[in-house]
Amino acid sequence: MRLPSATPDSLLGSLRSPTYLRWQAGLQVFWLIALIQGPLALRGFAWDWFAPTLLSIVVYLVSYLGVYIAPLRRLPFHAACIIVMGFILWPVNPLSLGYVIIGVTLLAYAPTARYWLVGVGLATLATFVWVMAFRVPVIHLAIVFGAGLAAGFSNYLYVRGARRDAELRLSQGEVRRLATLAERERIGRDLHDLLGHTLSLITLKSELAKRLALVDAARAQQEMEEVERVARHTLAEVRSAVTGMRAGDLGSELVSARVMLEASGIALDVVMPERLALPEPTEAALSLVLREAVTNIHRHSRATEARVVITRNGQDFSMRITDNGCGGLAAHGNGVSGMRERVRQVGGRLAIESPVKQGTVLEIGVALPQSLQGSLA
């Protein structure tokens, strides 16, 4: 049997890569084994507790699945079903206290914290009523209140950070799209301004040479030589414009990096040449390395300042990325292995210095092809 997929506006669908949620969902399902083993060990088998417990598991699985894959607006309803079911089952199976705690902590995934806090309060109040009505141990009051707050607060912090990261990824994609669009528009304007005037000039001189061909061959030849000179000059300018378009990817990545870091309260300083012509594979790899490094600064560094310095000296290209954060970047963790692999593929080298509490320095060096250096000389 295939489980239904998550809707785009569900808890799983809205967080893009919810590994933590999937791990937690799978772990909590195993708790159902204890729900049956506990009373079985204490009281032995009896239909008066086994039948309602079995029915509650069906309701729980449906509601629990709904928390994760149904639209977010229905999440409080599914979590409330689990809480209510826990109180109903409590008189015949004391371990259904787990239903109450799980339901309260799931409310922390709701769009606002109000549902979770109200849920903790109401569940604690209902537990007090159960203490009075069914002689439930008073310690259960503290368990419901304490576990509901502690575990719920952990879930609330996680989902808030995950939603912020998801929104940031969307904004990053929009910035990258707008930067690409702006670059295309710039190239289009440059080519229009460049070719519009030049092609008009070539047309006029060609018409003049055609009229002079029969009456003044020497003058016609002079005009055609001028047409050739203008055409060659224009071809060089077009190649220059296309080179600028190819170099736009790294520039767009720096724009996205500034948006990401400044949104996290990290000031970014960028130093790079006005024109930077790189082979397309090299620039694509370096853009991904820069993106991974900036993501590490955003997520792990706790820095307040970052700096990217790009230099080009003949065949030697270097990119230095630094921050003033906590340091301690693992040599093969946090995407470093992927960065090393990308740099290695373009024939470069990556060096990392990350002493604890002293920030991190990434040095990327690439030896560019000799042909490219000659083309830029």
N, C-alpha and C positions, 0 to 999 in steps of 0.2 A: 504494500500500500504506500502510495506516495503522499507525503504531507503537503498541504497547500503552501504556496510561496507567500512571502511577506509582501504586503502592499507597499508602494513607494512612500506613503506617509505613515508607515508603522514605525515602531521602535527600531527594529532591525533594518528596515529599508532606509530610514532617514540618517543613520550613522555610518553608512557606506562600508566600513570594515569593523564590525562589532565583535572582535574575537573574544573579548572579555565577556560579553553577554552570552555568546554561545557556550563558552566554558561554564559559566555560572548556571545557565539553564540546564545543561546536561548533568551537572553535579547535584542540583537540587532535586532532580527527578529520582535520584538514588535514595533520597530520604524516605520515599514511599515504602521502601523495604522495612525500615525501622518502624514505620507506622503500623505495620502488621506484626512484626516480630516482637515489639514491646508488650502489647497486651497478651499475645500468645504465650510469652514466657511467664508473665505475671498471673494470668487468670486461666490460661488454657483456652482451647477453642470453644466458642459459643456463637450461635447465630445472632444473638442480640447485639453484639458489637462487630462481628465480622461482616454481616450483610450491609449495614450502613457505612462501614469503613470502605468496603469494596465499591459501593455506589459513589462515595465521596471522591475516590480516586479518579473515576471517570469524569466527574464534574471538574475536579482539580486540573486534570490534563487539558480539558477543553478550555477552561478559563486561563490556565497558565500559557498555553499556546497563543490564545487571543491577546495576552499582554504583549507578546513579542511581534506577532505578525499582523494583527488587526490595526486599523487606524488609531493614531494616538488619542483621538478624542474619546475612544471607547476603553482606553487603558484603565481609568479609575473604576469603571463598571466591572471589568473582569477581575481586578484586584479585590474589589469589595465583595464579589461573589466568593472568593477564596476565604476572606475574613469571616463572612457570615457563616459559611459552611463549617469553618473551624469551631465557631461557638455552638452551632447546632450539634456537632458530633462530640463535643467536649464531655458531656455527661457520661457517655458510654465508652469513650476512648480518650484518656487524658493526653495522649501524644498528639492529638489534633491541635494542641497549642502551637505546634509547628505551622499549621495552616495560617493561624492568626499572624504569627511573626512574619512568615513569608509574604502574606498579602500586604501587610503594612509596609514592609521594605520595598515591595514592588511599586507601591504608590509613589516612591521617591523618583521613579522614572517618568512620572507624569510631566506635562509641559511646565507646570508651576509647582513650587514647593508647598503651596497651600494644601493640596490634596494629601500629601504625606503627613504634614503636621496635624491636620485635622484628624486623619486616620489614626495617628498615634494616640491622640487625646480620646477619641471615641472608643478605640479598642481597650485602652486602659480603664475607662469608665465601665465598659461592658464586662471586663474581667472582674472589677470590683463587685458588680451585680452577681456574677457567677460564683464569686467567693462566698457571698452571703446566701445565695440560693442553693448551691450544690456542694457547699463545704469544700470548695477548691482551695488548696494551700495558698496562703497569703503571698508566699514567695513568687507566685505566678504574676502578681501585679508588677513586681520589680522586673521580672523577666520580660514581660510584654513591653513595658515602658522603656527599659534599658536597651533591650535588643532592637526594638523598633526604632529608637533614636540612633543608636550606634551603627547598625547595619544599614539603616535607611540613609544616614548621613554619608556613609561610604558610597552607596549607590548614587546619591544625589551629586556628590562631587565628581564621580566618574562621568555620569551622563551629561553634566554641565560642560565638562572639559571636552567630551567627545562631540557634543553639538557645536561648541565653539570651533573645534578643529574642522568639522564638516563644513561649517559656514565659511571658514577661512580658505579651505580648499576650493569652494565654489567661487569665492572672491578672487583667489589666485588665478583660477581658470578664466574668469572674466577679464582680469587685468591683462593676462597673456593674450587673450583674444583681441582685446582693444589695442594692445601694443602692436600686434601683428597687422591689424587693420590699418592703424595709423601709419605703419611703415609702408604698407602697400599703397596707401593714398599718397604718401610722400614720393615714392618711386614713380607713381603714375603722373603726378604733377611735374616732377623733374623731367620725365621722358616727354611729356606733352610740351613743356616749355622748350626743351632742347630740340626735339625733332620737328616741331611745328615751324619754327623759324628756319632751321637748316634745310628741310625739305622744300620749303618755299623758295629759298635761295638757289638750291640745286635745280629746281624746275625752271626758274627764270633764266639761269645761265645756260641750261640745255636748250631752251627755246631760242636763245640768242645765238648759240653756236650753230644750231640747225639753219637759221636764216643766213648766217655768215659763211656757211660751208661752200656755197657756190660763188660768192663774190669776194671773200677775203679769207682764204684757207688758213693763213697764218694766225689771223685773229681768232678764227674758230678753234684752232688747235690750242691757243692760249686760254680760251674760255673753258675748254674741256679739261685742261690741266688744272685750272682753278676748281672745277667741279670735283676732280679726283682728290685734290688737297682737302677740300671741305668735307668730303665723304669720309676720308681717312681720319680726320680730326673728330668728326662726329662719332665714328665707330669707337674711337678711344674713350670718348666721354660716356657712351652707352655702356661700355665694359666697366667703367668706373662706377656708374650708377648701379649696375647689377652686383658688383662687388660689395657696395654698401648695403644692398638688400640681403645678401648672404650673411653679412656680419651682424644683422639685426637680431638674430636669435640670442646671442650672449647678452646683448644690450637689453632685450626684452626680459631676460631672466633676472637681470640686475634690477629692473623696475619692479618685477614681482617680488624679489627679495626685499626691497625697501618697504613695500606695502606690508609684507608678512611681519618683518621685524618691528617696524614702527607700530603696528597694531599690538605687538607684545610689549611695547615700551622700551625697545632696543633701538638706539640710534645707529644708523648705518652710514659710513663714510666710504665713498667709492672714488678710486683714482685709476683712470685708464686713458689710453690714447684716443684722440678724436676719431681717427680712422684705424680700424683693425681688421685686416683681411686674413682670414684663416681658411684652410680647406674645410669643406662642409662636414666630413666625418669627424674631424678634430673639434670643430666648434660644437657639433651636436654632443659629443662626449663631454666636453668641458662644461657645457650648459647643464648637463645632468649632474656632474660632479658639484658644480656650484649650487644647484638646487638641493642636493642631499646635505651639503655642508651647512647651508642656511637653515634647513629643516632641523638639523641637529642643534644648532644654536638656539632656534626657537623653542624646541621641546626640552632640551636637557641642560643647557649651559647656565641658566639663571644669570645671564649677562645683562649689562646695561648699555654696552657699546660694542660695535663690531666694525670691521674694516676690510675692504676688498681692494687689493692693489694689483692691477694688471699691467705688465710691462712687456715690451717687444724690442729686442735688440738684434737686428739681423735675423738669423735663423733661430735664435733663442727666444722662446715665449715662456713667461712665468705668471702664475697667479697665486697670490698670497692672501689667505683668509684668516683673520684673527678675531678673537673676542676676549673680553675681560671677565669671563665667567668662572665657574667652579673648577674647570679642568677635569682631569681624570678620564679623558676619552679613551676607551679601550682600543687596542690596536686592531682588533678584528670585530668590533661591535658597532652598533648604531649606524649601520650602512657603510662602514669604512671598507669592508671587503669589496663591496660593490664599487666604491670609488676607486680603489686600487685597480680593479679589473678594467674599468673604463679607461683610466689613464694608461694602463699597460697596453691596451689595444691600439692606442694612437702613438705608441713608442715613447711614452713619457714616464715620469717618476713622481711619486707622492711621498712626502716626508711629513711626519706628525710629531709635534711637541705638545704635550698636554699634562704638565705637572699639576697635582691636586691643588686647588684654590688659587691657581696662577693663570687661568685662561688656557686657550688652545690656539695653536698655530698650525695651519695646513699650508704646505709649500708644494705647488704643482709646477713642474718644469717639463716643457715639450720642445724637442728639436724639430723645427719645421723643415719640410722638403727644400732642397736647394733650388728647385725650379720655381717655387713660390717666392723665394727671396729674390731671384733674378727678375721675376715679373713685376716686383714692387720697387726695384731699384730705379 
